[in-house]
């Protein structure tokens, strides 16, 4: 992979996985399918209520990493897989229309993310590829009296990227001291030796 496509991590800012999640939300909000969605969520901290529908949540489910190359050579480098979860809630009491709407949400997400390179080319968190997805349709009701027929698209998309961490040197090289002992320490007094000291500017 060319070095230019990897991102060096700044520990002060959010992780790349959260930035990818936010970039995905920005793409979805601009899609025609989601133009009338009332509520958007980034976590599952709060329950979905009937008055929130239609609702779209985009969450970081989890992420995991393996070494990118040799783990003991150079600065830490990782190949990361981040699972981004989508929860799309709609209300409809027609089973056929409900299924078509959930499928439409799935197709809108896939086309919006995979056919336009916005997320691939994001400068703050580029995604190299999407390696896996799973989806399911779930049906039920919402509200304290179960009066709201609702359905949910649950969809997970795995995003692959790389991240590099630069070393922080804690033992600065300030002085180099070179002294020869030729041909051996025992015989060094018999031969003119060389001693040199470099004081390296900091």
C-alpha positions as CSV (number, residue, x, y, z in Angstrom):
1,X,0.0,0.0,0.0
2,X,1.4,3.4,-0.8
3,X,2.3,5.4,2.3
4,X,0.1,8.3,1.2
5,X,-3.1,6.3,1.7
6,X,-2.3,5.4,5.3
7,X,-3.1,7.9,8.1
8,X,-0.8,8.7,11.0
9,X,-2.8,8.8,14.2
10,X,-3.1,11.9,16.2
11,X,-4.1,10.6,19.7
12,X,-5.8,13.9,20.6
13,X,-8.6,13.5,18.0
14,X,-11.2,10.8,17.5
15,X,-10.3,7.4,16.3
16,X,-10.6,6.7,12.5
17,X,-13.5,4.3,13.2
18,X,-15.6,7.1,14.6
19,X,-14.6,9.5,11.9
20,X,-15.6,6.9,9.3
21,X,-19.0,6.6,11.1
22,X,-19.5,10.3,10.9
23,X,-18.5,10.5,7.2
24,X,-21.0,7.7,6.5
25,X,-23.8,9.7,8.3
26,X,-23.0,12.8,6.2
27,X,-23.4,10.7,3.0
28,X,-26.7,9.1,4.1
29,X,-28.2,12.4,5.1
30,X,-27.7,13.7,1.5
31,X,-29.4,10.7,-0.1
32,X,-33.0,11.1,-1.5
33,X,-34.2,8.1,0.5
34,X,-33.4,9.7,3.8
35,X,-34.5,13.2,3.1
36,X,-37.7,13.0,5.2
37,X,-36.1,11.0,8.2
38,X,-36.9,12.8,11.4
39,X,-34.3,11.5,13.8
40,X,-30.6,10.4,13.4
41,X,-28.5,8.6,16.1
42,X,-24.9,7.9,16.6
43,X,-25.2,5.5,19.5
44,X,-27.8,3.2,21.1
45,X,-27.8,5.1,24.3
46,X,-31.5,6.0,24.0
47,X,-34.5,3.9,22.9
48,X,-36.3,4.6,19.7
49,X,-39.7,6.1,20.3
50,X,-42.8,6.2,18.0
51,X,-42.4,10.0,17.6
52,X,-38.9,9.5,16.4
53,X,-39.9,7.6,13.3
54,X,-38.6,7.4,10.6
55,X,-35.3,6.9,12.4
56,X,-31.8,6.1,11.2
57,X,-29.0,5.2,13.5
58,X,-25.4,4.7,12.4
59,X,-23.2,3.2,15.1
60,X,-19.7,1.9,15.7
61,X,-20.3,-1.7,16.7
62,X,-16.7,-2.6,17.2
63,X,-13.3,-2.6,15.5
64,X,-10.3,-4.9,15.6
65,X,-6.8,-4.8,14.1
66,X,-3.9,-7.0,13.0
67,X,-0.3,-5.9,12.3
68,X,0.2,-4.3,9.0
69,X,3.5,-6.1,8.1
70,X,5.9,-7.2,10.7
71,X,4.8,-6.3,14.2
72,X,8.4,-5.8,15.5
73,X,9.7,-3.8,12.5
74,X,9.3,0.0,12.6
75,X,6.6,2.0,14.2
76,X,3.3,0.2,15.1
77,X,1.1,-0.3,12.0
78,X,-2.3,-1.9,11.9
79,X,-4.8,-3.2,9.4
80,X,-8.2,-2.4,10.9
81,X,-11.7,-3.7,10.4
82,X,-14.4,-1.5,11.8
83,X,-18.0,-2.8,11.9
84,X,-20.5,0.0,11.3
85,X,-24.0,-0.8,12.3
86,X,-27.1,0.7,10.7
87,X,-30.6,0.8,12.3
88,X,-33.4,2.1,10.1
89,X,-36.8,2.3,11.7
90,X,-40.0,2.9,9.8
91,X,-43.7,2.6,10.6
92,X,-46.1,0.9,8.2
93,X,-49.0,-1.6,8.8
94,X,-48.7,-3.1,5.3
95,X,-46.3,-6.1,5.4
96,X,-45.4,-6.0,1.7
97,X,-44.8,-2.2,1.7
98,X,-42.8,-2.5,4.9
99,X,-40.5,-5.1,3.4
100,X,-40.0,-3.0,0.3
101,X,-39.2,0.1,2.3
102,X,-36.6,-1.8,4.4
103,X,-35.0,-3.2,1.2
104,X,-35.0,0.2,-0.3
105,X,-33.1,1.6,2.7
106,X,-30.6,-1.2,2.3
107,X,-30.1,-0.5,-1.4
108,X,-29.9,3.3,-0.8
109,X,-27.1,2.7,1.8
110,X,-25.2,0.4,-0.5
111,X,-25.4,2.5,-3.6
112,X,-24.7,5.7,-1.6
113,X,-21.5,4.3,0.0
114,X,-20.2,2.0,-2.7
115,X,-20.9,3.7,-6.0
116,X,-19.7,7.2,-5.0
117,X,-16.1,7.4,-3.7
118,X,-16.9,9.9,-1.0
119,X,-16.0,7.6,1.9
120,X,-13.1,6.0,0.1
121,X,-11.5,9.4,-0.6
122,X,-12.3,11.1,2.7
123,X,-9.1,13.0,3.7
124,X,-9.7,12.6,7.4
125,X,-10.4,8.8,7.4
126,X,-10.0,7.0,4.1
127,X,-11.6,3.6,3.7
128,X,-9.6,1.2,1.5
129,X,-12.5,-1.3,1.1
130,X,-15.7,-2.8,2.4
131,X,-15.0,-6.4,3.2
132,X,-18.3,-7.8,4.6
133,X,-21.9,-7.0,5.4
134,X,-24.9,-8.7,7.1
135,X,-28.5,-7.5,7.2
136,X,-31.8,-8.6,8.7
137,X,-35.4,-7.2,8.8
138,X,-37.2,-7.1,12.1
139,X,-40.9,-6.5,12.7
140,X,-42.8,-5.5,15.8
141,X,-44.5,-2.6,17.5
142,X,-43.4,0.5,19.5
143,X,-45.0,2.5,22.3
144,X,-46.3,1.7,25.7
145,X,-49.5,0.2,24.3
146,X,-47.9,-1.4,21.3
147,X,-50.0,0.8,19.1
148,X,-47.3,1.6,16.5
149,X,-46.6,-1.0,13.8
150,X,-42.9,-0.7,13.1
151,X,-40.1,-2.4,11.3
152,X,-36.3,-2.2,11.5
153,X,-33.5,-2.8,9.0
154,X,-30.4,-4.0,10.9
155,X,-27.4,-3.8,8.8
156,X,-23.7,-4.1,9.5
157,X,-20.9,-3.1,7.1
158,X,-17.2,-3.8,7.7
159,X,-14.8,-1.1,6.7
160,X,-11.1,-1.8,6.1
161,X,-8.4,0.8,6.7
162,X,-4.9,1.1,7.9
163,X,-3.4,3.3,10.7
164,X,0.2,4.0,11.6
165,X,1.5,5.3,14.9
166,X,4.7,7.3,15.0
167,X,7.3,6.6,17.6
168,X,7.8,9.2,20.3
169,X,11.5,9.2,21.1
170,X,12.2,9.4,24.8
171,X,16.0,8.8,24.6
172,X,17.3,11.6,22.3
173,X,20.7,10.9,20.6
174,X,22.7,13.9,21.8
175,X,26.4,12.7,21.8
176,X,28.3,10.1,19.9
177,X,31.6,9.0,21.4
178,X,33.8,6.8,19.2
179,X,37.1,5.3,20.5
180,X,39.1,2.5,18.8
181,X,41.0,-0.3,20.6
182,X,43.0,-1.8,17.8
183,X,44.0,-4.6,17.4
184,X,42.7,-5.7,20.8
185,X,42.2,-4.0,24.2
186,X,45.3,-5.7,25.5
187,X,47.5,-4.3,22.7
188,X,45.8,-0.9,22.3
189,X,48.6,0.9,24.0
190,X,51.1,-0.1,21.3
191,X,49.1,1.4,18.4
192,X,47.9,5.0,17.9
193,X,44.1,5.0,18.5
194,X,41.4,7.3,17.3
195,X,38.9,9.1,19.6
196,X,36.1,11.2,18.3
197,X,33.1,12.9,19.9
198,X,30.1,14.4,18.1
199,X,27.8,16.7,20.0
200,X,24.6,16.7,17.9
201,X,22.6,19.9,17.9
202,X,19.0,19.4,19.2
